[in-house]
Amino acid sequence: MFFIKNAIKNIYRYKTRYILFGILYFIIIFISEITINLYFYMIKINDNLLKEYCNVVKIESSEHISKMSYMEYLNSQYIEDVKIRQYNFCTSGLNGQFFDKENIQLYTSNGLKTLDYLLYNPVFIFGYKSDLLYLSDLELNINKGRMFWNNGECIISQNRKRYDNWNTLDIGDIIVFENSEGIYKEFTVVGILKEDVYNDHNTNKRFIHTSYENSEYFEDVLGVNQYNGYDIDAEHGLKKSIRLGYDALIYLKNYNDFDNFFNEVLTKSNYTRFVVPLFSDFYTVRNFINTIKGWSILFTILIIFILISMTIIITIMFLNMRKYEIAVLCSIGMKKSRIIISYLMENITFVWGITVISFINAQFISKIVSGFLLTDIQNLIPAENVSDIFNTNIWILLQNTGVVFGGMTAIIMLSLILACINIIRFEPLKIFNKQY
């Protein structure tokens, strides 16, 4: 208790100098704490981005791949997770026509209508899992109505083809699929997309966008054996090839396992299936993320170096300013070990006090800075992951507190070593004679 009281008295006695040093320490510690908080945020962000953009692959194949076949990849040593994100269905497929003009009826405000020319102008049904839409390049620009929310709801694309009953569909109309295979499915139109400016009169856009469960209905009824077509190309009046069936995302345990998993799938499928990155430029994304992480580490090291350098300079300056006081204490019989302990307590009290003040202030600033980060990345990773990254729970707070106070204590120990060396070398007579 004596050393603590004496430390507080000395801090007050030299308050002018301590205020100056306190401001310097506050600025450096404040910046250090914000940097550490941002570093922990960046670690989590990097991990999520690597998982969502560099650890994700797809399977390309000319054959239909069932949901069960996709789930079998969970047995691979390289795979962490498999998620089905989409199911696409076409009324014609590649191996036959499941519907004709009597099987698809449109219940519009102008009465009952049917669709013609279904062989080369089929209806496409795209079903999406809403929680994985952020990993898709899909843009549903709704011109009229709203997004599908409930079972049986859909939004449709506009078609440029003339004299097509599809163009008569409006909000509230119903599209009914029914055939001899046992299919009966209704879709209520709740939204209509903006027309693609690149469409022409040869482009088929009889597109229905709905939930994954609504589109998978057709897989469950028709089965894999009856529906094994996978690609629909431009011969159906499309601008680009459309993948039919399941669209699955496969998450690697590590992006470095890509080549190993590629070879595993290739050999086991007898060269009929190929592993491709979800994003063609994933190598660039991976290198960019690793670069950001490297710069974060480098910046943190730079701040620590500045803090240590400043501590060394302040310690030497402070000891030189108080060497006469130390000489007096030595001359009256105080042991140098007692002087060192007194200096240590004084230094700890001062630095920890500044650390507490700067730590509290840094938490508020970190929230503001993390808000800017949140704005930039909230569309890149799942919403639940975003909240997990930026929610400061008790464990994260304790982690940051431990790092900050542990680092500052280590710096105090460095200061103590310098103080010990200088105090041990002090010789009172030389100081009094101004020969030191």
C-alpha positions as CSV (number, residue, x, y, z in Angstrom):
1,M,0.0,0.0,0.0
2,F,2.9,2.3,0.8
3,F,4.3,2.0,-2.7
4,I,0.9,2.7,-4.3
5,K,0.4,5.8,-2.2
6,N,3.9,7.0,-2.9
7,A,3.4,6.4,-6.7
8,I,0.2,8.5,-6.7
9,K,2.1,11.3,-4.8
10,N,4.9,11.2,-7.3
11,I,2.6,11.4,-10.2
12,Y,0.9,14.4,-8.7
13,R,4.2,16.0,-7.8
14,Y,5.4,15.7,-11.4
15,K,1.9,16.3,-12.9
16,T,3.1,18.7,-15.6
17,R,5.5,16.2,-17.1
18,Y,3.0,13.3,-16.6
19,I,0.3,15.2,-18.4
20,L,2.6,15.7,-21.4
21,F,3.6,12.0,-21.4
22,G,0.0,11.0,-20.6
23,I,-1.2,12.7,-23.8
24,L,1.4,11.0,-25.9
25,Y,0.6,7.6,-24.3
26,F,-3.1,8.2,-24.6
27,I,-2.8,8.9,-28.4
28,I,-0.6,5.8,-29.0
29,I,-2.5,3.5,-26.8
30,F,-5.8,4.7,-28.2
31,I,-4.7,4.1,-31.8
32,S,-3.2,0.7,-30.7
33,E,-6.5,-0.4,-29.2
34,I,-8.6,0.6,-32.2
35,T,-6.0,-1.2,-34.4
36,I,-6.3,-4.3,-32.3
37,N,-10.1,-4.2,-32.4
38,L,-10.1,-3.8,-36.2
39,Y,-7.5,-6.6,-36.5
40,F,-9.8,-9.0,-34.7
41,Y,-12.7,-7.8,-37.0
42,M,-10.5,-8.3,-40.1
43,I,-9.5,-11.8,-39.0
44,K,-13.2,-12.8,-38.8
45,I,-14.1,-11.0,-42.0
46,N,-11.2,-12.7,-43.8
47,D,-12.3,-16.1,-42.5
48,N,-15.8,-15.5,-43.7
49,L,-14.8,-14.2,-47.1
50,L,-12.4,-17.1,-47.6
51,K,-15.1,-19.5,-46.7
52,E,-17.8,-17.9,-48.8
53,Y,-15.8,-17.0,-51.9
54,C,-12.6,-19.1,-52.0
55,N,-13.7,-22.3,-50.3
56,V,-16.8,-22.7,-52.4
57,V,-16.9,-24.9,-55.5
58,K,-19.5,-26.4,-57.8
59,I,-19.8,-29.6,-59.8
60,E,-20.3,-29.4,-63.6
61,S,-21.6,-32.5,-65.4
62,S,-23.6,-33.5,-68.5
63,E,-25.7,-35.7,-66.3
64,H,-28.4,-35.0,-63.8
65,I,-27.0,-35.0,-60.2
66,S,-29.6,-35.9,-57.5
67,K,-29.7,-34.2,-54.1
68,M,-28.5,-37.5,-52.5
69,S,-25.5,-37.6,-54.8
70,Y,-24.5,-34.1,-53.8
71,M,-24.9,-35.0,-50.1
72,E,-22.5,-38.0,-50.6
73,Y,-19.7,-35.5,-51.0
74,L,-19.9,-34.8,-47.3
75,N,-18.0,-38.1,-46.9
76,S,-15.0,-36.6,-48.6
77,Q,-12.1,-35.6,-46.3
78,Y,-11.8,-32.3,-48.1
79,I,-15.5,-31.2,-47.7
80,E,-16.9,-29.2,-44.8
81,D,-20.5,-28.7,-46.0
82,V,-22.8,-29.0,-49.0
83,K,-25.7,-26.6,-49.5
84,I,-28.4,-26.9,-52.2
85,R,-29.1,-23.3,-53.3
86,Q,-31.3,-23.6,-56.4
87,Y,-33.5,-26.0,-58.4
88,N,-34.2,-25.2,-62.1
89,F,-36.9,-26.9,-64.1
90,C,-37.9,-26.7,-67.8
91,T,-41.2,-28.0,-69.2
92,S,-39.5,-29.6,-72.2
93,G,-36.1,-30.8,-70.9
94,L,-33.8,-32.4,-73.4
95,N,-35.3,-35.9,-73.7
96,G,-38.9,-35.2,-74.3
97,Q,-41.8,-32.9,-73.7
98,F,-43.7,-33.2,-70.4
99,F,-46.2,-30.5,-71.2
100,D,-48.2,-29.4,-74.2
101,K,-50.5,-26.4,-74.8
102,E,-53.3,-28.1,-72.9
103,N,-51.2,-28.7,-69.8
104,I,-50.3,-25.1,-68.9
105,Q,-53.2,-22.9,-68.3
106,L,-53.3,-19.2,-67.5
107,Y,-56.1,-17.9,-65.3
108,T,-56.1,-14.2,-66.1
109,S,-58.5,-11.3,-65.6
110,N,-59.3,-11.7,-69.3
111,G,-60.3,-15.3,-68.9
112,L,-58.7,-18.7,-69.3
113,K,-55.8,-18.9,-71.7
114,T,-53.2,-21.6,-72.8
115,L,-49.6,-21.4,-73.9
116,D,-48.6,-22.5,-77.4
117,Y,-45.2,-23.5,-78.9
118,L,-44.0,-25.2,-75.7
119,L,-41.4,-27.4,-77.4
120,Y,-39.1,-24.5,-78.5
121,N,-40.5,-21.9,-76.2
122,P,-40.8,-23.8,-72.9
123,V,-41.5,-22.4,-69.4
124,F,-38.6,-22.3,-67.0
125,I,-39.1,-22.4,-63.3
126,F,-36.2,-21.2,-61.1
127,G,-36.4,-21.9,-57.4
128,Y,-34.1,-20.2,-55.0
129,K,-33.1,-20.5,-51.3
130,S,-33.3,-17.0,-50.1
131,D,-30.4,-17.3,-47.6
132,L,-28.0,-18.1,-50.4
133,L,-29.1,-15.4,-52.9
134,Y,-26.1,-13.3,-51.9
135,L,-23.8,-15.8,-53.7
136,S,-25.7,-15.5,-56.9
137,D,-25.3,-13.0,-59.8
138,L,-29.1,-13.0,-60.1
139,E,-30.7,-9.5,-60.3
140,L,-34.5,-9.5,-59.9
141,N,-35.4,-6.0,-60.9
142,I,-39.1,-5.9,-60.1
143,N,-41.1,-3.5,-62.3
144,K,-44.5,-4.2,-60.8
145,G,-45.7,-6.0,-57.7
146,R,-43.4,-7.5,-55.0
147,M,-41.0,-10.3,-54.2
148,F,-42.4,-13.8,-53.6
149,W,-42.8,-14.5,-49.9
150,N,-45.3,-17.3,-49.5
151,N,-45.8,-20.8,-50.8
152,G,-47.1,-20.8,-54.4
153,E,-46.1,-17.2,-55.1
154,C,-43.9,-16.3,-58.0
155,I,-42.6,-13.4,-60.1
156,I,-42.3,-13.6,-63.9
157,S,-40.2,-12.2,-66.7
158,Q,-41.7,-10.2,-69.5
159,N,-41.5,-11.8,-73.0
160,R,-41.1,-9.8,-76.3
161,K,-42.7,-12.5,-78.5
162,R,-45.8,-11.2,-80.1
163,Y,-49.2,-12.9,-79.9
164,D,-48.0,-14.8,-76.8
165,N,-50.6,-15.4,-74.1
166,W,-47.7,-15.1,-71.6
167,N,-47.8,-11.4,-72.1
168,T,-51.3,-11.1,-70.8
169,L,-50.3,-12.2,-67.3
170,D,-50.7,-9.6,-64.6
171,I,-50.5,-9.4,-60.8
172,G,-52.9,-11.8,-59.2
173,D,-53.1,-14.1,-62.2
174,I,-52.6,-17.9,-61.7
175,I,-50.4,-20.2,-63.8
176,V,-51.4,-23.9,-63.5
177,F,-49.3,-26.9,-64.5
178,E,-51.1,-30.2,-64.9
179,N,-50.3,-33.3,-66.9
180,S,-50.8,-37.1,-67.0
181,E,-47.6,-37.7,-65.0
182,G,-49.4,-36.6,-61.9
183,I,-48.2,-33.0,-61.7
184,Y,-50.5,-30.3,-60.4
185,K,-49.0,-27.1,-59.4
186,E,-50.3,-23.5,-59.1
187,F,-48.3,-20.3,-59.1
188,T,-49.8,-16.9,-58.2
189,V,-48.1,-14.0,-59.9
190,V,-47.1,-11.4,-57.3
191,G,-44.5,-9.6,-59.3
192,I,-43.3,-8.8,-62.9
193,L,-39.7,-8.1,-63.7
194,K,-38.4,-5.3,-65.8
195,E,-37.9,-6.2,-69.4
196,D,-34.3,-7.0,-70.4
197,V,-33.2,-4.4,-72.9
198,Y,-31.1,-7.0,-74.7
199,N,-34.1,-9.2,-75.5
200,D,-35.4,-9.5,-79.1
201,H,-38.4,-11.3,-80.7
202,N,-36.5,-14.6,-80.7
203,T,-35.7,-14.6,-77.0
204,N,-37.8,-16.8,-74.9
205,K,-38.4,-15.3,-71.4
206,R,-41.2,-17.5,-70.1
207,F,-39.4,-17.4,-66.7
208,I,-41.0,-18.1,-63.3
209,H,-38.9,-17.2,-60.3
210,T,-40.1,-18.7,-57.0
211,S,-38.9,-20.4,-53.9
212,Y,-36.8,-23.5,-53.9
213,E,-39.5,-25.7,-52.4
214,N,-42.0,-24.7,-55.2
215,S,-39.6,-25.6,-58.0
216,E,-38.3,-28.9,-56.3
217,Y,-41.9,-30.1,-56.5
218,F,-41.3,-31.1,-60.1
219,E,-38.2,-33.2,-59.2
220,D,-40.1,-35.0,-56.5
221,V,-43.0,-35.9,-58.9
222,L,-41.1,-36.7,-62.1
223,G,-38.1,-38.3,-60.5
224,V,-34.5,-38.5,-61.7
225,N,-35.1,-41.2,-64.3
226,Q,-37.7,-39.2,-66.2
227,Y,-35.8,-36.0,-66.0
228,N,-32.1,-36.3,-66.8
229,G,-31.6,-33.3,-69.0
230,Y,-29.1,-30.8,-67.6
231,D,-28.5,-27.9,-70.0
232,I,-30.9,-25.9,-72.1
233,D,-29.0,-23.9,-74.8
234,A,-29.7,-21.2,-77.4
235,E,-31.8,-23.5,-79.7
236,H,-34.7,-22.8,-77.3
237,G,-34.6,-19.1,-78.0
238,L,-32.4,-18.3,-75.1
239,K,-29.5,-15.9,-74.9
240,K,-27.4,-18.2,-72.8
241,S,-27.2,-21.8,-71.5
242,I,-29.3,-22.5,-68.5
243,R,-28.5,-25.3,-66.0
244,L,-31.4,-27.6,-65.1
245,G,-31.8,-29.6,-61.9
246,Y,-30.0,-29.0,-58.6
247,D,-27.5,-26.3,-58.1
248,A,-25.3,-27.0,-55.1
249,L,-22.5,-25.2,-53.3
250,I,-19.8,-27.4,-51.9
251,Y,-17.6,-25.9,-49.1
252,L,-14.0,-27.0,-48.9
253,K,-12.4,-27.3,-45.5
254,N,-9.5,-25.3,-47.0
255,Y,-9.2,-23.6,-50.3
256,N,-5.8,-25.3,-50.8
257,D,-7.7,-28.6,-51.1
258,F,-9.2,-27.5,-54.4
259,D,-6.8,-29.6,-56.6
260,N,-7.2,-32.7,-54.3
261,F,-11.0,-32.6,-54.4
262,F,-10.9,-31.9,-58.2
263,N,-8.9,-35.1,-58.8
264,E,-11.1,-37.1,-56.4
265,V,-14.3,-36.2,-58.1
266,L,-12.8,-36.7,-61.6
267,T,-11.6,-40.2,-60.9
268,K,-14.6,-41.4,-59.0
269,S,-17.1,-40.1,-61.6
270,N,-15.1,-41.7,-64.5
271,Y,-14.3,-38.2,-65.9
272,T,-18.0,-37.2,-66.2
273,R,-17.9,-34.6,-63.4
274,F,-15.7,-31.6,-62.9
275,V,-15.1,-29.3,-60.0
276,V,-15.1,-25.6,-60.8
277,P,-14.7,-22.6,-58.5
278,L,-18.0,-20.7,-57.7
279,F,-16.2,-17.5,-58.8
280,S,-13.8,-17.7,-61.8
281,D,-11.5,-15.1,-60.3
282,F,-11.3,-16.8,-56.8
283,Y,-7.5,-16.9,-57.0
284,T,-7.5,-13.1,-57.3
285,V,-10.0,-12.8,-54.4
286,R,-8.0,-15.1,-52.2
287,N,-4.7,-13.2,-52.9
288,F,-6.5,-9.9,-52.2
289,I,-7.9,-11.1,-48.9
290,N,-4.5,-12.5,-47.8
291,T,-2.9,-9.1,-48.7
292,I,-5.4,-7.2,-46.5
293,K,-4.7,-9.6,-43.7
294,G,-0.9,-9.1,-44.2
295,W,-1.2,-5.3,-44.1
296,S,-3.3,-5.5,-40.9
297,I,-0.6,-7.5,-39.2
298,L,2.1,-5.1,-40.5
299,F,0.2,-2.1,-39.3
300,T,-0.3,-3.6,-35.9
301,I,3.5,-4.4,-35.7
302,L,4.3,-0.8,-36.7
303,I,2.0,0.6,-33.9
304,I,3.7,-1.8,-31.3
305,F,7.2,-0.7,-32.5
306,I,6.2,3.0,-32.1
307,L,4.8,2.3,-28.6
308,I,8.0,0.5,-27.6
309,S,10.2,3.2,-29.0
310,M,8.3,5.9,-27.3
311,T,8.5,4.0,-24.0
312,I,12.2,3.7,-24.2
313,I,12.6,7.4,-25.0
314,I,10.2,8.5,-22.2
315,T,11.9,6.2,-19.6
316,I,15.4,7.5,-20.3
317,M,14.1,11.1,-20.3
318,F,12.2,10.6,-17.1
319,L,15.1,9.0,-15.3
320,N,17.5,11.7,-16.4
321,M,15.1,14.4,-15.1
322,R,14.9,12.5,-11.7
323,K,18.4,11.4,-11.3
324,Y,19.1,14.0,-8.6
325,E,16.1,12.7,-6.6
326,I,17.4,9.1,-7.0
327,A,20.8,10.2,-5.8
328,V,19.4,11.8,-2.7
329,L,17.4,8.7,-1.9
330,C,20.5,6.5,-2.3
331,S,22.6,8.8,-0.1
332,I,20.1,8.6,2.8
333,G,20.3,4.8,2.7
334,M,17.4,3.7,0.6
335,K,18.2,0.5,-1.2
336,K,18.2,0.6,-5.0
337,S,15.9,-2.4,-5.1
338,R,13.3,-0.3,-3.1
339,I,13.8,2.6,-5.5
340,I,13.2,0.2,-8.5
341,I,10.0,-1.2,-6.9
342,S,8.8,2.3,-6.2
343,Y,9.5,3.4,-9.8
344,L,7.7,0.2,-11.1
345,M,4.6,0.9,-9.1
346,E,4.6,4.5,-10.2
347,N,5.0,3.5,-13.8
348,I,2.3,0.8,-13.6
349,T,-0.2,3.2,-11.9
350,F,0.4,5.8,-14.6
351,V,0.3,3.6,-17.7
352,W,-2.6,1.4,-16.5
353,G,-4.6,4.5,-15.7
354,I,-4.0,5.9,-19.2
355,T,-4.8,2.5,-20.7
356,V,-8.1,2.3,-18.9
357,I,-9.1,5.8,-20.1
358,S,-8.0,5.1,-23.7
359,F,-9.6,1.6,-23.7
360,I,-13.0,3.0,-22.8
361,N,-12.8,5.7,-25.4
362,A,-11.6,3.3,-28.1
363,Q,-14.6,1.0,-27.7
364,F,-16.9,3.8,-28.9
365,I,-14.7,4.8,-31.8
366,S,-14.3,1.1,-32.8
367,K,-18.1,0.8,-33.0
368,I,-18.2,3.8,-35.4
369,V,-15.4,2.4,-37.6
370,S,-16.9,-1.1,-37.6
371,G,-20.1,0.5,-38.8
372,F,-18.3,1.6,-41.9
373,L,-17.0,-1.9,-42.4
374,L,-20.4,-3.3,-41.9
375,T,-21.8,-1.1,-44.7
376,D,-19.2,-2.4,-47.1
377,I,-19.4,-6.1,-46.4
378,Q,-23.0,-6.8,-45.3
379,N,-23.9,-7.8,-48.9
380,L,-20.9,-10.1,-49.2
381,I,-21.5,-12.6,-46.4
382,P,-24.6,-14.1,-44.6
383,A,-26.5,-11.8,-42.3
384,E,-26.1,-14.1,-39.3
385,N,-22.3,-14.0,-39.9
386,V,-22.3,-10.2,-40.1
387,S,-24.0,-9.9,-36.7
388,D,-21.6,-12.5,-35.2
389,I,-18.6,-10.5,-36.4
390,F,-19.6,-7.1,-35.1
391,N,-21.5,-8.0,-32.0
392,T,-19.2,-7.4,-29.1
393,N,-20.0,-10.0,-26.5
394,I,-18.3,-10.5,-23.1
395,W,-15.7,-12.9,-24.5
396,I,-14.6,-10.6,-27.3
397,L,-14.3,-7.8,-24.8
398,L,-12.3,-9.9,-22.4
399,Q,-10.1,-11.0,-25.3
400,N,-9.4,-7.4,-26.3
401,T,-8.9,-6.3,-22.7
402,G,-6.4,-9.1,-22.2
403,V,-4.4,-8.3,-25.3
404,V,-4.3,-4.6,-24.5
405,F,-3.4,-4.8,-20.8
406,G,-1.1,-7.8,-21.4
407,G,0.8,-5.8,-24.1
408,M,1.0,-2.7,-22.0
409,T,2.3,-4.7,-19.0
410,A,5.0,-6.2,-21.2
411,I,6.0,-2.7,-22.3
412,I,6.0,-1.6,-18.6
413,M,8.4,-4.6,-17.9
414,L,10.6,-3.2,-20.7
415,S,10.6,0.1,-19.1
416,L,11.5,-1.5,-15.7
417,I,14.5,-3.3,-17.3
418,L,15.8,0.1,-18.6
419,A,15.1,1.7,-15.2
420,C,17.0,-1.1,-13.4
421,I,20.0,-0.7,-15.6
422,N,20.1,3.0,-15.2
423,I,19.4,3.1,-11.4
424,I,22.0,0.4,-10.7
425,R,24.5,2.5,-12.6
426,F,23.7,5.7,-10.7
427,E,26.5,6.9,-8.4
428,P,25.2,9.6,-6.0
429,L,28.6,11.4,-5.5
430,K,29.1,11.8,-9.3
431,I,25.6,13.1,-9.6
432,F,26.1,15.6,-6.7
433,N,29.4,16.7,-8.3
434,K,27.6,17.0,-11.7
435,Q,30.0,14.5,-13.2
436,Y,27.4,12.0,-14.3
